[in-house]
């Protein structure tokens, strides 16, 4: 595909994405329903699960050097390097 055609396709996809993104923003900000709605809340068990999953993704970053050393040591044992 030549570069001009790729750029044209990219611009077309950009315009389509911007249109849909603008629709989402309009629905979120401009088109409000009549009356106040209560805030959306999660049950306690779901909140605990979300916090647990977040910690499972963040905590390894704090101990990355130890994880890296463990992985290198296991590779040495496995491959005999």
Buried (B, 14 or more C-beta within 10 A) or exposed (E): EEEEEEEEEEEEEEEEEEEEEEEEEEEEEEEEEEEEEEEEEEEEEEEEEEEEEEEEEEEEEEEEEEEEEEEEEEEEEEEEE
